[in-house]
């Protein structure tokens, strides 16, 4: 048996602290594993158990897995949590500290995997889709508006197809659309119900007598500005969204839009099987031949964006009720629209806060890449997004402070990279931390520049981010919007 100071009565944190010393992990892996161990410790305390090794058996592990499902964690996230604990328990089982590994016996099934034919994207992948939409639009491929609306609203394809110019509300800064419970509910939404809803709180509604209802969903500021430009010369009853050939978004058009983005990112491979030469007349356009599409594991469908946004919002801290509101589940069908907006203002506030955080994160990342060739570590930043979300709910202007710190974080990372490459013995271990709302911001130990101690509203450059629809939206890279008409 190897030497160790850990016993079966040691806490999970103590066990992990010793275990990680023997592992050659990357900084991100080390951080992720520690986060999972802390989560398990907190879970045990909430169950009235001391977070020590000997208190974990197979029965406990099964309850832990089931509780994670109830809380809305995806099978992928549960498997990541399991992998951390299984790795550590395998280590101490080999050392003879514990007997057996209950996590190794746990089989986590993904009931959604074969049914919804899509997947949820992580924050980096979603940013890649966001950036690809701008790049394709700049090259004349009409995908930007459909992608951004789908990305920030999680609307079903049937609802996207119904949107008209009249759906854009500049007074409420969002979309008002009609929902038909009989037609607009798809089989995959039943999986979302299972994914998000707790036991005893089922409230789907597919009854034949359900009437069409109006729904409202907010949009983030930059997207609203973009939409106002986009519809400037369109008629109220014109379709809002168009496909690749600039025809209204019907049938499978949204799938083609998504596939074009996937092709741009290399997530699907397209090749053509050349036909035999049949002596085509000079000047005639030659056929490319039979189109063959190879989908990689990163390919996703329009419904994948619906899974993605609900997952990201859940991990950010958006309430389950606000997520159901976003998804248009039947509890939130409208009677009188204005009454609905007033009574559910809390949910709209949560959604707006989450939307503007994602939009600002992606916009800033594109600015830094386009102008300074600096790439943000989105996964590291995303670990702090729950704290950003809480602060944004408290003060709508906090988003400007968040952006300022994203920029400082990016340039500090670049500074440390340069110092390290020049042979300077300068520590590169620092992480992004969500800025405090009102407190003095001094984060020298993380490598940040010192911030002047003053009230948040008085901070230089910290102007609010209103829905200013009178000025054109700055897009990165500069993007030309091609109308459907």
Helices and strands as residue ranges (DSSP letters): H 12-21, H 27-46, G 53-55, H 58-70, H 75-94, H 123-138, H 144-153, H 157-162, G 165-167, E 168-169, E 174-179, H 187-196, E 213-218, H 221-230, H 253-265, E 268-273, E 290-295, H 302-316, H 320-327, G 330-332, H 337-343, H 345-372, H 378-382, H 385-394, H 398-421, G 444-446, G 456-458
